[in-house]
């Protein structure tokens, strides 16, 4: 029976669309935190990184949409990735002939 929801196809189709926003958010978030906390830059000096990270440059409505889509993108990739992973890795021990389950 063919399922309506093929996680591999959905994952493959959406990954290119959400790669760049997620990549930008992860890199700018990391560089912001390292610059501020470890390198001693002030919040004002690295605010441009947070502006990129949050999509502030898109305006108020754009920022909200950017954050929502980034969050949904992460969740989508995690869910479909886990579904693909769980199909390839069996979580139960297979019993061969002559072995007991106990």
C-alpha positions in Angstrom: 0.0 0.0 0.0 1.4 3.4 -1.0 1.3 6.0 1.7 0.2 9.6 1.0 3.0 11.0 3.1 6.4 10.2 1.8 8.8 11.9 4.2 11.8 11.4 2.0 10.2 13.3 -1.0 8.9 16.1 1.2 12.3 16.5 2.9 14.1 16.5 -0.4 11.6 19.1 -1.9 11.7 21.5 1.0 15.4 21.3 2.0 16.7 23.6 -0.7 14.1 26.2 0.1 14.8 26.4 3.8 18.6 25.8 3.7 19.6 29.4 3.2 17.4 31.0 5.9 18.4 28.3 8.4 22.1 28.6 7.5 22.0 32.4 7.9 20.2 32.1 11.3 22.5 29.5 12.7 25.8 31.2 11.6 24.7 34.7 12.6 23.4 33.4 16.0 26.7 31.6 16.6 28.9 34.5 15.6 26.8 36.9 17.6 27.1 34.9 20.8 30.8 34.2 20.4 31.6 37.8 19.5 29.6 39.1 22.5 30.4 36.6 25.2 33.9 35.4 24.3 35.4 38.2 22.3 34.0 41.1 24.4 32.1 43.0 21.7 29.3 45.2 22.9 25.7 44.5 22.0 25.7 47.6 19.8 28.8 46.5 17.9 27.2 43.1 16.9 23.6 44.1 16.6 23.8 43.8 12.8 24.3 40.1 13.3 21.2 39.8 15.4 19.3 41.9 12.8 20.3 39.3 10.2 19.6 36.4 12.6 16.0 37.5 13.3 15.1 38.8 9.9 14.8 42.3 11.3 15.9 43.7 7.9 12.6 42.5 6.4 10.5 44.9 8.5 8.0 44.0 11.2 5.7 41.7 9.2 8.6 40.2 7.3 10.5 39.5 10.6 7.5 37.6 12.0 7.1 35.6 8.9 10.9 34.9 8.7 11.0 33.6 12.3 7.8 31.5 11.9 9.0 29.9 8.7 12.5 29.3 10.1 10.9 27.6 13.1 8.6 25.5 11.0 11.5 24.6 8.7 13.5 23.3 11.6 10.6 21.3 12.9 9.8 19.9 9.5 13.4 18.8 8.8 13.6 17.2 12.2 10.3 15.3 11.8 10.9 14.1 8.3 14.6 13.4 9.1 13.6 11.3 12.1 11.0 9.5 10.0 13.6 8.6 7.4 16.1 7.6 10.2 13.5 5.4 11.9 12.7 3.6 8.7 16.4 2.7 8.1 17.4 1.9 11.7 15.3 -0.8 13.5 14.8 0.1 17.1 13.8 -3.5 18.0 16.2 -6.4 18.2 15.4 -8.9 15.5 15.1 -12.5 16.7 16.7 -15.2 14.5 15.7 -18.8 14.4 16.6 -20.7 17.5 16.9 -17.6 19.7 14.5 -16.7 22.4 13.1 -13.1 22.9 14.0 -13.0 26.6 
